Amino acid sequence: MKNTKSWFSLLSLALLCSLNLSASSVGTPENGNPSSISEQVQKYLQKIDLKNLDEEKTVLVDFMLNDRGEILILSTSDKTMDKTIKSSLNYKTVENHNLNLNSTYTLPIKFRK
């Protein structure tokens, strides 16, 4: 339990400090609220089991939001974490965002043990 709490603390800090939400096709929206997005993504990712993680890992996640405000994961930069990230984030609803719907965004996520 202690390892889970310390992992969650590190992941939280990493997400809040390193969240660079940038659009790969249209640019970052002027009214975008990355902290709101990062908090919601962080909530969805906190259940990931990182027992097999040997070192710090940064994964680039390409995603878009559909018309219902759901996250659609398009791709990740790490094949070993791909399935885990997709199962944790795909079709999860994001609220109070000001991102352009159906636009592609890249989210760097740092995982620490």
Sequence and secondary structure as in RCSB ss.txt:
>XXXX:A:sequence
MKNTKSWFSLLSLALLCSLNLSASSVGTPENGNPSSISEQVQKYLQKIDLKNLDEEKTVLVDFMLNDRGEILILS
TSDKTMDKTIKSSLNYKTVENHNLNLNSTYTLPIKFRK
>XXXX:A:secstr
 HHHHHHHHHHHHHHHHH   EESSS   TT  HHHHHHHHHHHHTT   TT  S EEEEEEEEE TTSBEEEEE
ES HHHHHHHHHHHTT B  S    TT  EEEEEEE  
